[in-house]
Each structure stands twice: as C-alpha cells, then as structure tokens.
C-alpha cells in the first residue's frame, strides 16, 4: 500500500469559486485508474495544538504500490489537472508513505 496525501493552500482562500474549481479538478483526477481509493477533504473543526488546519483542501490517495503512484504522476489526467488548476494554489505540501509490514 502506498499513500499520497496532498495539502493545498488556495491563493484566495475565501473564494468559493476557486474552492469549487479545485474540488472539481480533484474529482476528475480521481479517474486515474491506478488510484484505488481517494478522499477530498477540508480542515475539520478541531482545535488542538498538534493540528494544522491552515490548508484549504486535502487530497488523499491510496495506491497498491509506489510504482502505481509513479504512473499516476505522469498520467495525462494528472498533468492536465496541474495545468488547469495550479493557478489556484499558493502552496502545496505532499506526504507520501508506504505501509510498514
């Protein structure tokens, strides 16, 4: 199992149009065949010192392997998403992890 978790900070975090455009782009991107499951989220209404809720949208993807995630990185749908949506964000942070056996 390979997990790819992306956090987006919108340039205009108060813009509902920008948020919707990003979410629509991620929903379309979820069609990449190598993605086994995904979750699109926003910060939960929790408040503890260890929680970073400054991001606008999170995009969690599960893959069967690192090789599948590498295919996703070069997939035309992923490249199109970057091309059409990258103007919306000011910052992106990615956390990738592999399952411990």
C-alpha positions as semicolon CSV with decimal commas, in nm:
position;residue;x (nm);y (nm);z (nm)
1;X;0,000;0,000;0,000
2;X;0,125;0,347;-0,092
3;X;-0,040;0,664;0,043
4;X;-0,010;1,001;-0,132
5;X;-0,154;1,290;0,072
6;X;-0,155;1,638;-0,078
7;X;-0,246;1,960;0,104
8;X;-0,341;2,273;-0,094
9;X;-0,343;2,633;0,025
10;X;-0,554;2,844;-0,209
11;X;-0,430;3,186;-0,319
12;X;-0,779;3,317;-0,244
13;X;-0,898;3,101;0,047
14;X;-1,225;3,290;0,083
15;X;-1,323;3,231;-0,283
16;X;-1,592;2,965;-0,304
17;X;-1,543;2,961;-0,683
18;X;-1,172;2,876;-0,651
19;X;-1,251;2,608;-0,393
20;X;-1,513;2,452;-0,619
21;X;-1,282;2,460;-0,920
22;X;-1,010;2,280;-0,723
23;X;-1,255;2,021;-0,587
24;X;-1,399;1,964;-0,936
25;X;-1,047;1,917;-1,071
26;X;-0,966;1,663;-0,798
27;X;-1,289;1,472;-0,862
28;X;-1,196;1,447;-1,230
29;X;-0,843;1,344;-1,134
30;X;-0,982;1,060;-0,924
31;X;-1,050;0,881;-1,253
32;X;-0,683;0,783;-1,289
33;X;-0,706;0,401;-1,293
34;X;-0,415;0,344;-1,055
35;X;-0,594;0,524;-0,770
36;X;-0,755;0,256;-0,552
37;X;-0,940;0,500;-0,326
38;X;-0,937;0,871;-0,254
39;X;-1,071;1,132;-0,015
40;X;-1,117;1,505;-0,077
41;X;-1,143;1,699;0,246
42;X;-1,131;2,033;0,417
43;X;-0,998;2,110;0,765
44;X;-1,212;1,958;1,037
45;X;-1,349;2,178;1,314
46;X;-1,097;2,053;1,569
47;X;-0,865;2,259;1,782
48;X;-0,559;2,102;1,942
49;X;-0,201;2,228;1,943
50;X;-0,084;1,946;1,712
51;X;-0,339;2,018;1,437
52;X;-0,253;2,229;1,133
53;X;-0,581;2,348;0,985
54;X;-0,437;2,628;0,773
55;X;-0,476;2,441;0,443
56;X;-0,780;2,477;0,216
57;X;-0,820;2,126;0,071
58;X;-0,660;1,786;0,127
59;X;-0,638;1,511;-0,134
60;X;-0,568;1,161;0,000
61;X;-0,493;0,881;-0,246
62;X;-0,432;0,511;-0,191
63;X;-0,229;0,309;-0,440
64;X;-0,135;-0,058;-0,448
65;X;0,234;0,028;-0,488
66;X;0,491;0,303;-0,533
67;X;0,505;0,200;-0,898
68;X;0,134;0,276;-0,940
69;X;0,184;0,616;-0,778
70;X;0,471;0,686;-1,020
71;X;0,240;0,606;-1,313
72;X;-0,017;0,847;-1,166
73;X;0,245;1,124;-1,150
74;X;0,295;1,107;-1,528
75;X;-0,066;1,026;-1,621
76;X;-0,220;1,275;-1,869
77;X;-0,510;1,341;-1,629
78;X;-0,265;1,442;-1,355
79;X;-0,068;1,666;-1,591
80;X;-0,393;1,826;-1,712
81;X;-0,501;1,886;-1,351
82;X;-0,175;2,068;-1,279
83;X;-0,208;2,270;-1,597
84;X;-0,568;2,377;-1,534
85;X;-0,567;2,418;-1,154
86;X;-0,218;2,524;-1,043
87;X;-0,309;2,890;-1,074
88;X;-0,548;2,840;-0,781
89;X;-0,295;2,750;-0,512
90;X;-0,009;2,933;-0,348
91;X;0,136;2,634;-0,167
92;X;0,123;2,255;-0,190
93;X;0,268;2,006;0,058
94;X;0,283;1,633;-0,013
95;X;0,326;1,347;0,234
96;X;0,395;1,007;0,080
97;X;0,414;0,692;0,290
98;X;0,449;0,320;0,241
99;X;0,290;0,057;0,458
100;X;0,504;-0,098;0,728
101;X;0,487;-0,476;0,710
